[in-house]
Amino acid sequence: RVIYNGVPAPRLTRSREDVRGILGVESQNFVVLVLAALRAEKRISTFIEAVAAAHARDNRIKGIVAGGGPDLEDLRNLAEQCGSSVSLLGERSDVADLIVASDAVCLTSWTEATPIALIEAMALGRPVIAGSVGGIGEIVVDRETGLLVPRPDFGLFALAFHELATEPSRARALGEAGRARYERLFTVDKMLDDYVELLHLVMSSNGSG
């Protein structure tokens, strides 16, 4: 029996409009957010290159990276070389505000277990764009709550960004479906209920034996 980790719904401190204003994001921009430690396995360079490619096709598409780590300065340099369509914010404590200020949440890493950032994105009604690796396929339902990319190719991620940017109503629908999936499977209450049910089942089985 599988019991998923319950994740508390992140708490907001500011409005979407306020955060986008602080970040210098315009109302027409389609913002894709990555929340990750900046290490090699997260493949943030793939994200930067994907946003740059998508931005070249549609200049409304922007990228934001929130997180610290040993690769921060190198990645900032790469972002500048790619035309500054991606902003690297460093470590942040206002994760929920950043999620709500974005239009989609992405992970380009090619090794993952059960990334909390994607569950938090779903809890706040944002579609997910991620690689089809590890436990991500158990969190995200492809074409229902987000888009899963089959290979770690920046071009495929760029196509996914462009696809949702050009269909905002679909992006919202994916986010709403993600929120419903979070409520059904990934809340703390759901996790506790599942553990209680399992313990009762084990106790009942032991008693009958």
Z-matrix of the N, CA and C atoms (Angstrom, degrees):
N
C 1 1.461
C 2 1.526 1 109.24
N 3 1.302 2 115.78 1 133.32
C 4 1.462 3 121.38 2 -179.57
C 5 1.526 4 109.32 3 -100.72
N 6 1.330 5 116.28 4 127.73
C 7 1.461 6 122.11 5 173.26
C 8 1.519 7 107.23 6 -118.11
N 9 1.319 8 115.87 7 116.59
C 10 1.463 9 120.46 8 -177.80
C 11 1.521 10 110.89 9 -76.35
N 12 1.324 11 115.70 10 149.19
C 13 1.463 12 120.67 11 173.86
C 14 1.523 13 109.56 12 -62.10
N 15 1.318 14 115.45 13 131.35
C 16 1.456 15 119.31 14 174.04
C 17 1.520 16 110.18 15 -84.54
N 18 1.314 17 115.66 16 136.95
C 19 1.467 18 121.68 17 -177.67
C 20 1.517 19 108.65 18 -121.61
N 21 1.323 20 118.24 19 122.32
C 22 1.475 21 119.20 20 177.27
C 23 1.526 22 110.28 21 -61.58
N 24 1.305 23 116.38 22 142.11
C 25 1.465 24 120.14 23 176.15
C 26 1.520 25 109.04 24 -63.80
N 27 1.332 26 118.29 25 126.52
C 28 1.476 27 120.36 26 -178.99
C 29 1.522 28 110.94 27 -61.84
N 30 1.334 29 115.72 28 147.46
C 31 1.466 30 121.17 29 -178.05
C 32 1.520 31 110.71 30 -100.20
N 33 1.309 32 115.28 31 134.00
C 34 1.459 33 121.33 32 -179.77
C 35 1.520 34 110.64 33 -86.81
N 36 1.339 35 115.13 34 147.51
C 37 1.464 36 119.92 35 174.68
C 38 1.523 37 112.17 36 -118.76
N 39 1.346 38 116.93 37 -16.23
C 40 1.463 39 121.14 38 -179.71
C 41 1.520 40 109.74 39 -143.85
N 42 1.313 41 115.26 40 163.94
C 43 1.464 42 119.85 41 -179.65
C 44 1.522 43 110.72 42 -78.89
N 45 1.324 44 115.09 43 161.21
C 46 1.466 45 121.41 44 175.59
C 47 1.529 46 110.68 45 -55.97
N 48 1.325 47 116.30 46 -45.73
C 49 1.462 48 120.72 47 -177.03
C 50 1.527 49 111.21 48 -63.52
N 51 1.336 50 116.66 49 -41.41
C 52 1.464 51 120.06 50 179.91
C 53 1.528 52 111.21 51 -62.53
N 54 1.325 53 116.22 52 -44.78
C 55 1.466 54 119.62 53 -176.88
C 56 1.529 55 110.30 54 -68.71
N 57 1.319 56 116.61 55 -42.59
C 58 1.473 57 118.94 56 178.36
C 59 1.532 58 110.79 57 -62.34
N 60 1.311 59 116.58 58 -36.21
C 61 1.460 60 119.54 59 176.93
C 62 1.512 61 111.87 60 -63.98
N 63 1.333 62 116.51 61 -44.13
C 64 1.465 63 121.07 62 178.97
C 65 1.532 64 110.56 63 -62.57
N 66 1.338 65 116.28 64 -37.70
C 67 1.458 66 120.97 65 -178.24
C 68 1.525 67 112.83 66 -80.60
N 69 1.329 68 116.60 67 -7.28
C 70 1.457 69 119.85 68 -178.16
C 71 1.508 70 113.53 69 75.12
N 72 1.330 71 116.73 70 28.68
C 73 1.454 72 122.56 71 -179.69
C 74 1.523 73 109.28 72 -96.61
N 75 1.307 74 117.00 73 130.27
C 76 1.456 75 121.10 74 -179.81
C 77 1.523 76 110.80 75 -85.96
N 78 1.322 77 115.00 76 160.69
C 79 1.463 78 120.10 77 -173.75
C 80 1.523 79 112.75 78 -60.85
N 81 1.342 80 117.32 79 -31.44
C 82 1.460 81 120.09 80 -177.32
C 83 1.519 82 113.59 81 -83.24
N 84 1.331 83 117.46 82 -9.75
C 85 1.461 84 119.93 83 -178.51
C 86 1.521 85 111.80 84 -69.77
N 87 1.326 86 115.81 85 142.38
C 88 1.465 87 122.60 86 171.15
C 89 1.521 88 106.30 87 -102.48
N 90 1.325 89 116.23 88 112.30
C 91 1.467 90 121.87 89 -171.62
C 92 1.522 91 110.57 90 -104.94
N 93 1.318 92 115.05 91 126.74
C 94 1.463 93 122.04 92 175.77
C 95 1.524 94 107.87 93 -108.56
N 96 1.322 95 116.09 94 127.93
C 97 1.462 96 122.58 95 -174.09
C 98 1.518 97 111.06 96 -111.88
N 99 1.334 98 116.33 97 136.90
C 100 1.459 99 122.52 98 168.66
C 101 1.526 100 108.37 99 -114.39
N 102 1.321 101 116.04 100 131.50
C 103 1.462 102 123.10 101 173.25
C 104 1.523 103 107.21 102 -115.76
N 105 1.331 104 117.06 103 109.91
C 106 1.462 105 118.32 104 -174.44
C 107 1.519 106 110.87 105 -166.09
N 108 1.339 107 114.72 106 153.90
C 109 1.456 108 120.15 107 167.41
C 110 1.524 109 107.48 108 -70.76
N 111 1.317 110 117.14 109 136.81
C 112 1.463 111 120.90 110 -173.04
C 113 1.525 112 110.31 111 -87.44
N 114 1.336 113 112.98 112 77.79
C 115 1.462 114 121.67 113 176.90
C 116 1.523 115 108.97 114 -122.03
N 117 1.327 116 115.58 115 164.32
C 118 1.470 117 120.48 116 -172.78
C 119 1.516 118 112.76 117 -55.87
N 120 1.349 119 117.33 118 -39.98
C 121 1.463 120 119.35 119 -174.42
C 122 1.521 121 113.03 120 -68.38
N 123 1.326 122 117.36 121 -15.56
C 124 1.471 123 119.89 122 178.97
C 125 1.529 124 112.16 123 -81.24
N 126 1.318 125 117.10 124 -13.41
C 127 1.464 126 122.62 125 173.97
C 128 1.535 127 111.79 126 53.74
N 129 1.317 128 115.77 127 46.32
C 130 1.460 129 119.58 128 179.79
C 131 1.527 130 110.96 129 -65.90
N 132 1.326 131 117.82 130 -27.52
C 133 1.467 132 119.67 131 175.72
C 134 1.527 133 110.67 132 -60.77
N 135 1.326 134 117.21 133 -35.64
C 136 1.470 135 120.62 134 176.34
C 137 1.527 136 110.07 135 -63.34
N 138 1.322 137 116.71 136 -41.34
C 139 1.467 138 120.43 137 178.06
C 140 1.526 139 110.60 138 -61.97
N 141 1.321 140 117.09 139 -47.01
C 142 1.465 141 120.76 140 -178.34
C 143 1.525 142 110.44 141 -60.72
N 144 1.326 143 116.68 142 -45.11
C 145 1.463 144 120.42 143 179.92
C 146 1.536 145 111.16 144 -66.21
N 147 1.320 146 116.58 145 -35.97
C 148 1.464 147 120.20 146 178.85
C 149 1.522 148 111.38 147 -66.83
N 150 1.336 149 116.38 148 -44.13
C 151 1.465 150 119.51 149 178.31
C 152 1.527 151 109.94 150 -63.39
N 153 1.327 152 117.25 151 -42.56
C 154 1.465 153 120.37 152 179.44
C 155 1.526 154 110.73 153 -59.79
N 156 1.331 155 117.21 154 -42.31
C 157 1.460 156 120.94 155 179.40
C 158 1.528 157 111.05 156 -66.62
N 159 1.346 158 116.27 157 -42.24
C 160 1.468 159 119.63 158 179.17
C 161 1.523 160 110.87 159 -67.90
N 162 1.336 161 116.65 160 -38.28
C 163 1.463 162 121.76 161 179.51
C 164 1.529 163 111.03 162 -64.71
N 165 1.329 164 117.15 163 -36.67
C 166 1.464 165 120.59 164 178.06
C 167 1.529 166 111.00 165 -63.14
N 168 1.307 167 115.99 166 -28.66
C 169 1.465 168 120.95 167 179.13
C 170 1.518 169 111.83 168 -86.98
N 171 1.325 170 116.40 169 -33.24
C 172 1.471 171 122.38 170 -179.11
C 173 1.519 172 107.14 171 -147.76
N 174 1.343 173 116.87 172 105.72
C 175 1.464 174 119.60 173 -171.57
C 176 1.522 175 114.17 174 -73.61
N 177 1.329 176 117.15 175 2.41
C 178 1.465 177 119.41 176 172.60
C 179 1.528 178 111.63 177 -76.75
N 180 1.323 179 117.13 178 -19.25
C 181 1.472 180 121.75 179 -174.20
C 182 1.527 181 109.88 180 -81.34
N 183 1.321 182 115.56 181 124.85
C 184 1.463 183 123.13 182 179.43
C 185 1.530 184 109.28 183 -129.12
N 186 1.314 185 115.79 184 157.64
C 187 1.458 186 121.00 185 177.44
C 188 1.511 187 111.62 186 -124.06
N 189 1.321 188 115.66 187 146.74
C 190 1.464 189 122.03 188 175.47
C 191 1.522 190 107.94 189 -132.45
N 192 1.324 191 115.76 190 134.86
C 193 1.466 192 121.87 191 176.18
C 194 1.517 193 108.13 192 -118.18
N 195 1.320 194 116.66 193 124.09
C 196 1.462 195 122.28 194 176.28
C 197 1.520 196 108.38 195 -116.30
N 198 1.327 197 115.42 196 121.96
C 199 1.450 198 120.19 197 179.66
C 200 1.516 199 109.79 198 151.83
N 201 1.312 200 115.30 199 154.08
C 202 1.445 201 120.76 200 177.50
C 203 1.515 202 110.47 201 -112.68
N 204 1.320 203 115.15 202 172.52
C 205 1.453 204 118.78 203 178.50
C 206 1.510 205 111.32 204 154.25
N 207 1.320 206 116.55 205 176.84
C 208 1.463 207 121.30 206 -173.60
C 209 1.523 208 114.59 207 -65.81
N 210 1.338 209 117.61 208 -19.31
C 211 1.466 210 120.08 209 -176.40
C 212 1.530 211 113.29 210 -95.88
N 213 1.332 212 117.79 211 7.02
C 214 1.468 213 120.30 212 -171.12
C 215 1.523 214 112.58 213 -57.08
N 216 1.310 215 118.26 214 -52.22
C 217 1.464 216 119.85 215 -174.75
C 218 1.526 217 111.55 216 -67.81
N 219 1.324 218 117.16 217 -40.42
C 220 1.464 219 119.57 218 177.46
C 221 1.524 220 110.62 219 -61.00
N 222 1.319 221 116.72 220 -39.64
C 223 1.463 222 120.32 221 -179.41
C 224 1.527 223 111.30 222 -70.82
N 225 1.332 224 117.06 223 -35.43
C 226 1.464 225 119.48 224 174.95
C 227 1.529 226 110.67 225 -62.39
N 228 1.312 227 116.51 226 -40.26
C 229 1.464 228 120.22 227 177.48
C 230 1.522 229 110.85 228 -63.75
N 231 1.339 230 116.56 229 -41.89
C 232 1.460 231 120.40 230 178.36
C 233 1.524 232 110.83 231 -62.49
N 234 1.340 233 116.17 232 -41.99
C 235 1.464 234 120.03 233 179.34
C 236 1.525 235 110.88 234 -60.60
N 237 1.315 236 116.61 235 -41.01
C 238 1.465 237 119.84 236 178.03
C 239 1.525 238 111.16 237 -64.75
N 240 1.324 239 117.11 238 -40.54
C 241 1.460 240 121.17 239 178.70
C 242 1.528 241 111.64 240 -65.08
N 243 1.339 242 115.89 241 -29.07
C 244 1.463 243 120.42 242 -178.49
C 245 1.526 244 112.84 243 -88.74
N 246 1.334 245 117.35 244 5.83
C 247 1.454 246 119.51 245 173.83
C 248 1.510 247 116.01 246 104.07
N 249 1.322 248 116.87 247 8.10
C 250 1.469 249 121.43 248 175.34
C 251 1.528 250 113.86 249 61.02
N 252 1.330 251 117.35 250 33.03
C 253 1.463 252 120.32 251 171.67
C 254 1.521 253 111.62 252 -84.33
N 255 1.352 254 116.20 253 -3.13
C 256 1.467 255 122.38 254 178.26
C 257 1.523 256 109.09 255 -123.21
N 258 1.332 257 116.11 256 132.79
C 259 1.463 258 122.06 257 175.72
C 260 1.520 259 109.21 258 -107.33
N 261 1.326 260 117.16 259 131.30
C 262 1.463 261 122.12 260 175.42
C 263 1.515 262 108.41 261 -105.20
N 264 1.321 263 116.56 262 116.72
C 265 1.458 264 121.97 263 -171.88
C 266 1.520 265 113.70 264 -92.54
N 267 1.334 266 118.17 265 -12.44
C 268 1.455 267 119.97 266 -172.35
C 269 1.523 268 110.40 267 76.95
N 270 1.321 269 116.38 268 -165.15
C 271 1.469 270 120.30 269 -178.74
C 272 1.516 271 110.04 270 -68.83
N 273 1.322 272 115.42 271 139.03
C 274 1.467 273 121.50 272 -179.59
C 275 1.519 274 110.04 273 -135.35
N 276 1.326 275 115.16 274 149.45
C 277 1.466 276 120.43 275 175.75
C 278 1.531 277 111.57 276 -104.20
N 279 1.339 278 117.11 277 -8.00
C 280 1.468 279 121.47 278 -176.56
C 281 1.522 280 111.62 279 -99.94
N 282 1.334 281 115.56 280 51.59
C 283 1.461 282 121.26 281 -174.50
C 284 1.521 283 111.79 282 -58.84
N 285 1.321 284 117.15 283 -45.47
C 286 1.467 285 120.09 284 -178.01
C 287 1.528 286 110.69 285 -60.80
N 288 1.320 287 117.14 286 -42.91
C 289 1.463 288 120.63 287 179.72
C 290 1.521 289 110.89 288 -61.98
N 291 1.329 290 116.84 289 -39.97
C 292 1.459 291 120.61 290 -179.95
C 293 1.522 292 111.16 291 -67.52
N 294 1.326 293 116.81 292 -38.24
C 295 1.469 294 119.91 293 178.06
C 296 1.523 295 110.30 294 -61.84
N 297 1.324 296 116.61 295 -47.19
C 298 1.461 297 120.19 296 -178.03
C 299 1.529 298 111.39 297 -68.36
N 300 1.327 299 117.42 298 -29.58
C 301 1.468 300 120.74 299 177.36
C 302 1.525 301 112.00 300 -73.46
N 303 1.330 302 117.13 301 -16.47
C 304 1.462 303 121.53 302 -179.10
C 305 1.527 304 110.57 303 -92.69
N 306 1.331 305 114.91 304 171.38
C 307 1.465 306 121.08 305 177.42
C 308 1.521 307 112.28 306 -108.87
N 309 1.324 308 117.01 307 -17.29
C 310 1.462 309 122.77 308 175.65
C 311 1.520 310 107.53 309 -157.54
N 312 1.325 311 115.99 310 155.24
C 313 1.463 312 121.85 311 178.22
C 314 1.523 313 107.83 312 -119.59
N 315 1.336 314 115.84 313 135.71
C 316 1.461 315 121.28 314 -171.20
C 317 1.523 316 111.33 315 -126.57
N 318 1.332 317 115.76 316 149.76
C 319 1.460 318 122.86 317 164.82
C 320 1.526 319 107.35 318 -133.35
N 321 1.327 320 116.47 319 122.85
C 322 1.458 321 120.71 320 178.86
C 323 1.525 322 112.45 321 -101.37
N 324 1.326 323 117.26 322 3.34
C 325 1.463 324 120.63 323 179.98
C 326 1.523 325 109.94 324 -63.40
N 327 1.336 326 115.22 325 153.59
C 328 1.458 327 119.43 326 -178.49
C 329 1.528 328 111.88 327 -116.79
N 330 1.330 329 115.19 328 21.42
C 331 1.454 330 121.92 329 168.04
C 332 1.520 331 106.75 330 -151.05
N 333 1.319 332 117.00 331 122.60
C 334 1.462 333 122.15 332 -177.28
C 335 1.519 334 109.59 333 -150.94
N 336 1.312 335 115.70 334 157.08
C 337 1.465 336 121.61 335 171.55
C 338 1.529 337 107.17 336 -103.11
N 339 1.337 338 116.43 337 -95.75
C 340 1.465 339 121.29 338 176.75
C 341 1.520 340 107.20 339 -129.01
N 342 1.313 341 118.23 340 85.74
C 343 1.469 342 120.61 341 -172.75
C 344 1.519 343 113.42 342 -66.93
N 345 1.326 344 115.21 343 121.41
C 346 1.462 345 122.29 344 -178.67
C 347 1.527 346 111.06 345 -62.12
N 348 1.327 347 117.23 346 -34.93
C 349 1.466 348 120.23 347 -177.18
C 350 1.519 349 111.88 348 -57.89
N 351 1.325 350 117.16 349 -36.95
C 352 1.465 351 119.75 350 -179.36
C 353 1.529 352 111.13 351 -71.41
N 354 1.325 353 116.38 352 -36.59
C 355 1.467 354 119.52 353 177.44
C 356 1.524 355 110.29 354 -67.20
N 357 1.332 356 116.51 355 -39.29
C 358 1.466 357 119.98 356 176.94
C 359 1.525 358 110.66 357 -63.88
N 360 1.325 359 116.82 358 -39.26
C 361 1.460 360 120.21 359 177.20
C 362 1.520 361 110.81 360 -60.57
N 363 1.319 362 116.95 361 -44.25
C 364 1.461 363 120.60 362 178.81
C 365 1.526 364 110.72 363 -64.88
N 366 1.332 365 116.64 364 -39.45
C 367 1.466 366 120.19 365 179.69
C 368 1.523 367 111.29 366 -59.26
N 369 1.345 368 116.06 367 -30.28
C 370 1.460 369 120.92 368 -178.92
C 371 1.528 370 112.50 369 -100.87
N 372 1.332 371 116.20 370 14.54
C 373 1.455 372 120.46 371 171.24
C 374 1.507 373 115.52 372 74.88
N 375 1.339 374 117.37 373 32.31
C 376 1.455 375 119.84 374 178.71
C 377 1.526 376 110.26 375 -110.97
N 378 1.343 377 117.53 376 137.10
C 379 1.463 378 119.77 377 176.25
C 380 1.517 379 110.66 378 -67.56
N 381 1.315 380 115.71 379 153.78
C 382 1.459 381 122.13 380 -177.15
C 383 1.524 382 109.46 381 -113.48
N 384 1.324 383 115.62 382 138.92
C 385 1.466 384 122.22 383 171.41
C 386 1.526 385 106.20 384 -123.19
N 387 1.332 386 117.32 385 119.03
C 388 1.464 387 119.53 386 -173.50
C 389 1.511 388 110.64 387 -154.86
N 390 1.328 389 114.64 388 163.82
C 391 1.449 390 120.24 389 174.36
C 392 1.517 391 111.26 390 -71.51
N 393 1.317 392 115.44 391 148.25
C 394 1.470 393 120.65 392 -179.76
C 395 1.527 394 108.67 393 -86.27
N 396 1.326 395 115.72 394 76.34
C 397 1.466 396 121.34 395 -175.75
C 398 1.528 397 110.08 396 -138.58
N 399 1.340 398 115.03 397 158.32
C 400 1.459 399 120.92 398 174.19
C 401 1.510 400 112.59 399 52.24
N 402 1.335 401 115.00 400 -134.39
C 403 1.456 402 120.23 401 -178.32
C 404 1.514 403 114.19 402 -88.12
N 405 1.342 404 117.89 403 4.53
C 406 1.457 405 119.33 404 -176.27
C 407 1.527 406 111.55 405 -62.05
N 408 1.341 407 116.34 406 -36.32
C 409 1.465 408 119.78 407 179.45
C 410 1.521 409 113.76 408 -65.44
N 411 1.341 410 117.07 409 -17.43
C 412 1.460 411 119.89 410 175.02
C 413 1.524 412 111.46 411 -85.87
N 414 1.326 413 116.76 412 -18.55
C 415 1.459 414 121.37 413 178.51
C 416 1.525 415 110.51 414 -91.36
N 417 1.324 416 115.40 415 -50.57
C 418 1.462 417 121.95 416 -172.58
C 419 1.522 418 109.40 417 -102.83
N 420 1.317 419 116.61 418 130.30
C 421 1.460 420 121.76 419 173.72
C 422 1.524 421 107.50 420 -97.67
N 423 1.332 422 115.54 421 115.33
C 424 1.459 423 120.36 422 -175.52
C 425 1.516 424 111.27 423 -58.45
N 426 1.336 425 115.29 424 130.52
C 427 1.461 426 123.83 425 178.59
C 428 1.525 427 113.03 426 70.01
N 429 1.330 428 115.92 427 5.74
C 430 1.471 429 119.36 428 176.14
C 431 1.524 430 111.51 429 -118.30
N 432 1.325 431 116.91 430 -45.57
C 433 1.472 432 120.55 431 177.16
C 434 1.527 433 111.42 432 -119.55
N 435 1.309 434 117.22 433 0.54
C 436 1.456 435 121.41 434 179.44
C 437 1.511 436 110.22 435 171.75
N 438 1.326 437 116.55 436 -166.71
C 439 1.456 438 122.93 437 -179.93
C 440 1.519 439 109.06 438 -122.34
N 441 1.343 440 116.51 439 128.03
C 442 1.458 441 121.94 440 177.00
C 443 1.523 442 109.26 441 -103.48
N 444 1.320 443 115.65 442 131.34
C 445 1.465 444 122.26 443 -177.75
C 446 1.525 445 108.34 444 -98.15
N 447 1.327 446 118.59 445 126.54
C 448 1.471 447 120.32 446 -171.90
C 449 1.517 448 115.57 447 -76.48
N 450 1.347 449 117.88 448 -19.17
C 451 1.466 450 120.60 449 -178.57
C 452 1.528 451 109.26 450 -138.32
N 453 1.346 452 117.01 451 153.28
C 454 1.477 453 120.01 452 -179.04
C 455 1.520 454 112.06 453 -78.18
N 456 1.308 455 115.74 454 62.31
C 457 1.457 456 122.81 455 -173.81
C 458 1.525 457 108.95 456 -114.96
N 459 1.334 458 117.73 457 124.24
C 460 1.461 459 118.72 458 -175.64
C 461 1.522 460 111.36 459 -62.98
N 462 1.338 461 117.44 460 -29.54
C 463 1.455 462 120.40 461 179.21
C 464 1.519 463 112.59 462 -64.92
N 465 1.324 464 117.04 463 -37.19
C 466 1.471 465 120.62 464 178.72
C 467 1.524 466 110.82 465 -69.62
N 468 1.331 467 116.57 466 -39.04
C 469 1.458 468 119.15 467 175.38
C 470 1.528 469 110.40 468 -64.40
N 471 1.323 470 117.00 469 -41.06
C 472 1.465 471 120.55 470 178.86
C 473 1.520 472 110.92 471 -59.88
N 474 1.323 473 116.95 472 -41.94
C 475 1.466 474 120.44 473 177.84
C 476 1.524 475 111.02 474 -62.48
N 477 1.335 476 116.74 475 -39.82
C 478 1.471 477 120.49 476 178.94
C 479 1.526 478 110.61 477 -64.97
N 480 1.344 479 117.22 478 -42.59
C 481 1.470 480 119.98 479 177.76
C 482 1.531 481 110.20 480 -60.16
N 483 1.315 482 116.01 481 -46.42
C 484 1.465 483 120.39 482 -178.02
C 485 1.524 484 111.04 483 -65.17
N 486 1.322 485 116.32 484 -37.96
C 487 1.461 486 120.72 485 -179.62
C 488 1.525 487 111.78 486 -58.88
N 489 1.325 488 116.60 487 -46.14
C 490 1.464 489 119.24 488 -179.06
C 491 1.522 490 112.08 489 -77.01
N 492 1.330 491 117.08 490 -32.64
C 493 1.465 492 119.80 491 179.14
C 494 1.519 493 111.68 492 -63.77
N 495 1.331 494 116.33 493 -32.65
C 496 1.468 495 120.01 494 -178.83
C 497 1.523 496 112.87 495 -87.70
N 498 1.345 497 116.54 496 -6.99
C 499 1.466 498 120.51 497 178.38
C 500 1.532 499 109.27 498 -131.06
N 501 1.333 500 117.54 499 70.76
C 502 1.470 501 119.64 500 -175.48
C 503 1.524 502 113.81 501 -60.45
N 504 1.328 503 117.41 502 -33.41
C 505 1.466 504 118.94 503 179.27
C 506 1.527 505 110.45 504 -66.88
N 507 1.332 506 116.41 505 -36.10
C 508 1.461 507 119.65 506 177.12
C 509 1.514 508 110.76 507 -69.21
N 510 1.323 509 117.02 508 -40.26
C 511 1.463 510 120.32 509 177.00
C 512 1.528 511 110.37 510 -58.56
N 513 1.336 512 115.90 511 -42.88
C 514 1.470 513 119.02 512 178.40
C 515 1.519 514 111.34 513 -64.57
N 516 1.332 515 117.06 514 -39.57
C 517 1.468 516 120.52 515 179.86
C 518 1.527 517 111.14 516 -64.48
N 519 1.326 518 116.66 517 -40.79
C 520 1.467 519 119.95 518 176.69
C 521 1.525 520 110.47 519 -62.64
N 522 1.333 521 116.38 520 -40.68
C 523 1.463 522 119.97 521 178.30
C 524 1.512 523 112.50 522 -64.02
N 525 1.331 524 116.53 523 -40.90
C 526 1.461 525 120.36 524 178.53
C 527 1.528 526 111.11 525 -65.31
N 528 1.333 527 116.30 526 -39.15
C 529 1.469 528 119.46 527 177.01
C 530 1.523 529 110.70 528 -66.73
N 531 1.332 530 116.47 529 -35.35
C 532 1.458 531 119.93 530 176.32
C 533 1.515 532 112.04 531 -64.54
N 534 1.324 533 115.31 532 -40.46
C 535 1.467 534 119.58 533 177.56
C 536 1.535 535 110.54 534 -61.43
N 537 1.323 536 116.82 535 -42.79
C 538 1.467 537 120.52 536 179.06
C 539 1.530 538 110.90 537 -64.52
N 540 1.336 539 116.54 538 -38.87
C 541 1.475 540 119.76 539 178.61
C 542 1.527 541 110.73 540 -66.93
N 543 1.314 542 116.52 541 -39.27
C 544 1.471 543 119.72 542 175.27
C 545 1.529 544 110.12 543 -58.52
N 546 1.309 545 117.28 544 -49.00
C 547 1.471 546 121.01 545 -178.48
C 548 1.525 547 111.26 546 -61.16
N 549 1.315 548 116.37 547 -31.79
C 550 1.466 549 120.61 548 -176.93
C 551 1.522 550 112.93 549 -80.50
N 552 1.352 551 117.36 550 -32.48
C 553 1.455 552 119.58 551 -168.71
C 554 1.521 553 116.44 552 -125.43
N 555 1.331 554 119.26 553 -24.57
C 556 1.455 555 119.62 554 -164.26
C 557 1.520 556 115.45 555 -122.12
N 558 1.326 557 118.46 556 13.42
C 559 1.463 558 119.12 557 176.80
C 560 1.526 559 110.13 558 -80.35
N 561 1.323 560 115.58 559 161.07
C 562 1.466 561 120.25 560 176.37
C 563 1.525 562 110.40 561 -63.38
N 564 1.330 563 117.76 562 -41.37
C 565 1.471 564 120.91 563 179.09
C 566 1.526 565 111.22 564 -60.02
N 567 1.326 566 116.91 565 -41.52
C 568 1.466 567 120.36 566 178.79
C 569 1.521 568 110.69 567 -63.13
N 570 1.327 569 117.33 568 -43.00
C 571 1.456 570 120.83 569 178.91
C 572 1.532 571 111.02 570 -61.35
N 573 1.336 572 116.61 571 -45.48
C 574 1.463 573 120.04 572 -179.29
C 575 1.521 574 111.43 573 -64.75
N 576 1.328 575 116.46 574 -42.63
C 577 1.467 576 120.19 575 177.85
C 578 1.527 577 110.89 576 -59.84
N 579 1.324 578 117.03 577 -40.89
C 580 1.465 579 120.72 578 -179.25
C 581 1.524 580 111.26 579 -66.16
N 582 1.345 581 116.74 580 -39.26
C 583 1.462 582 119.17 581 177.93
C 584 1.531 583 111.30 582 -66.86
N 585 1.327 584 116.53 583 -40.76
C 586 1.464 585 119.95 584 178.23
C 587 1.524 586 110.16 585 -62.34
N 588 1.321 587 116.44 586 -44.57
C 589 1.470 588 120.41 587 179.19
C 590 1.523 589 111.09 588 -61.14
N 591 1.338 590 116.21 589 -42.75
C 592 1.461 591 119.73 590 -179.43
C 593 1.524 592 111.20 591 -66.27
N 594 1.335 593 117.17 592 -41.64
C 595 1.467 594 119.64 593 178.72
C 596 1.521 595 111.62 594 -63.59
N 597 1.332 596 116.03 595 -41.05
C 598 1.468 597 119.03 596 176.46
C 599 1.528 598 110.87 597 -61.54
N 600 1.322 599 116.57 598 -40.02
C 601 1.458 600 121.10 599 179.79
C 602 1.517 601 110.75 600 -64.00
N 603 1.348 602 116.82 601 -43.78
C 604 1.466 603 121.17 602 179.55
C 605 1.528 604 110.97 603 -65.34
N 606 1.341 605 116.66 604 -43.21
C 607 1.469 606 120.37 605 179.76
C 608 1.503 607 110.87 606 -64.75
N 609 1.324 608 117.05 607 -40.91
C 610 1.463 609 120.97 608 179.40
C 611 1.521 610 110.84 609 -65.77
N 612 1.328 611 116.07 610 -40.10
C 613 1.455 612 120.04 611 178.89
C 614 1.519 613 111.67 612 -65.57
N 615 1.335 614 116.65 613 -40.82
C 616 1.466 615 120.00 614 179.07
C 617 1.518 616 111.28 615 -66.80
N 618 1.337 617 115.04 616 -37.66
C 619 1.460 618 118.54 617 -179.60
C 620 1.509 619 113.09 618 -67.20
N 621 1.335 620 115.22 619 -35.46
C 622 1.466 621 118.16 620 -178.50
C 623 1.505 622 112.01 621 -77.86
N 624 1.375 623 116.60 622 -17.72
C 625 1.471 624 119.67 623 -178.77
C 626 1.495 625 111.48 624 -82.57
